[in-house]
């Protein structure tokens, strides 16, 4: 089986466009076997792991009712996410883009972490008392891991609840509802809804002294680079983990699609929890099919060998 291997420097160099496949990479030939679904065997690996990395994608939040705005039926009004989540779309029509993100923010405030988020957070809290570590690397921007109680989180695509000033570049948390008065009651997703056409001066503005610049969501849009500092930290985690879990990710968005194969190439056990088989599934030791909220809790529950504090 051919897997992709990247050094820290090579990984960061591939983030010029996080939603496209990277250029041709150096390939390494390694032996892998087909993944199995033996939970007992996984639990023994889990019991001995000291540093667990968990990679999560949209599937981890699906059971919380979080829409992806991709694929068939994944529209907000007439558009899918890739039509609105770009610097060009924001430059052309910041009012429309802010309506889209206002809708998503308000929707997320009505959602709750599901059993998968809670299982991960509880596992982190429990294992930390044993001197063991659990780190979440998520592509999701919904902050459901944070709300579930996870502490060690890398949000590689940003957060719906952070803003960045287009002028001074200041990044700030923002949980206001609505985020500005002009967006109150706006953002309805129905196809027949007309754009609010909010004047740019009434859209969210920076509150740093003397700035007043236009704010944008602090998320990674199509065509933008990922934060290289975060990626370097992520790569450190991938280089030292002794167990890796993939939870609800399609393994098609780069560079995140390279993370688990990079770990597997070191000979570290990788377990995929997903509703579908992906192109990367055969590269991993374990595969557990089904909704993450069903398959993950028993996998991360306290092992009989664990000491209770």
C-alpha positions, 0 to 999 in steps of 0.5 A, spaced: 500 500 500 502 506 498 501 512 503 503 519 503 509 521 508 510 529 510 515 532 514 513 538 518 516 543 513 513 539 507 506 539 511 506 546 512 508 547 505 502 544 502 497 549 505 497 554 499 490 552 498 487 547 503 481 545 499 485 542 493 489 536 492 497 538 493 502 537 488 505 530 487 509 528 493 514 523 495 511 516 496 513 511 500 512 503 500 509 500 506 505 494 508 498 495 511 492 490 512 485 491 511 482 494 517 478 490 522 472 492 526 474 488 532 472 492 538 476 488 543 482 488 540 481 496 539 480 497 546 487 493 548 490 498 543 486 504 547 488 501 554 496 502 552 496 509 548 499 514 552 498 520 547 491 519 543 490 524 537 483 525 534 481 528 527 474 530 527 470 532 521 463 534 519 460 527 520 462 528 528 457 534 528 452 530 523 448 527 529 447 534 532 443 537 526 449 541 523 448 542 516 454 542 511 451 546 505 455 541 500 452 535 496 445 534 494 440 539 497 446 542 501 444 549 499 443 556 503 438 560 498 441 558 491 448 557 493 452 552 496 458 553 501 463 554 496 459 559 492 459 564 499 465 562 503 471 565 499 474 572 499 472 574 492 464 573 494 466 577 501 469 582 496 463 582 492 457 582 497 459 582 504 452 583 506 450 576 503 456 573 506 454 575 513 447 573 512 449 566 511 454 566 517 449 570 521 444 564 519 449 559 521 451 562 528 444 563 530 443 555 528 449 553 532 446 556 538 440 552 538 444 545 537 448 541 542 454 537 542 452 529 541 454 523 544 461 523 540 463 530 542 461 528 549 465 521 549 471 525 547 471 530 552 470 525 558 475 521 555 480 527 555 478 529 562 479 521 565 485 520 561 488 526 564 488 524 571 492 518 569 498 522 565 495 521 558 493 526 553 487 526 548 488 532 543 482 534 538 484 536 531 478 538 528 476 541 521 469 543 524 468 550 525 461 549 530 465 549 537 461 543 539 467 540 542 469 546 546 462 546 548 462 538 550 468 540 555 474 538 550 480 542 552 486 541 547 483 543 541 486 545 534 481 548 530 484 548 523 479 551 519 477 557 525 470 558 528 464 561 527 464 564 533 470 568 532 471 574 527 477 577 524 478 585 522 479 586 515 483 592 517 487 591 523 487 583 523 485 583 530 481 576 532 476 576 537 471 571 540 464 573 539 458 570 541 453 576 540 446 574 538 445 577 533 452 579 531 450 586 529 443 590 529 442 590 522 443 582 521 437 581 526 432 577 523 436 576 517 439 570 513 433 566 512 435 560 508 429 559 503 430 560 496 425 565 495 428 570 500 431 576 497 438 579 499 438 584 505 443 588 502 445 591 508 450 597 507 457 595 509 457 601 514 452 597 518 455 590 518 459 587 524 465 592 525 471 592 529 471 595 536 479 596 537 480 603 539 481 607 532 479 602 527 472 601 526 474 596 520 469 591 517 469 584 520 469 577 517 468 571 520 475 568 522 474 561 518 478 559 512 475 560 506 476 556 499 482 558 496 485 561 503 491 558 507 491 555 513 494 558 519 502 555 519 503 556 526 497 551 528 499 546 522 506 546 526 503 544 532 498 539 529 504 536 526 508 535 532 501 532 535 501 527 529 509 525 530 508 523 537 501 520 538 501 513 539 494 512 537 490 516 532 482 516 531 478 519 525 471 521 526 466 523 521 471 525 516 471 524 508 479 524 508 478 528 501 480 536 504 487 537 504 491 538 508 487 534 513 486 528 508 494 527 509 494 527 517 492 520 518 496 516 513 502 520 515 501 517 522 499 510 519 506 511 515 509 511 522 506 504 524 501 507 529 494 504 529 489 508 526 482 507 527 476 510 523 469 511 525 465 513 519 458 512 516 462 510 509 468 507 507 473 512 504 479 512 499 483 512 505 480 506 509 484 501 507 490 504 510 488 504 517 488 498 522 481 499 524 474 501 521 468 502 525 462 503 521 456 507 523 454 513 526 459 516 531 455 517 536 453 510 537 460 507 535 465 512 539 462 512 546 463 504 547 470 505 544 472 510 549 469 508 555 473 507 561 477 500 560 477 495 566 485 496 567 484 504 568 485 506 575 479 510 578 480 517 581 
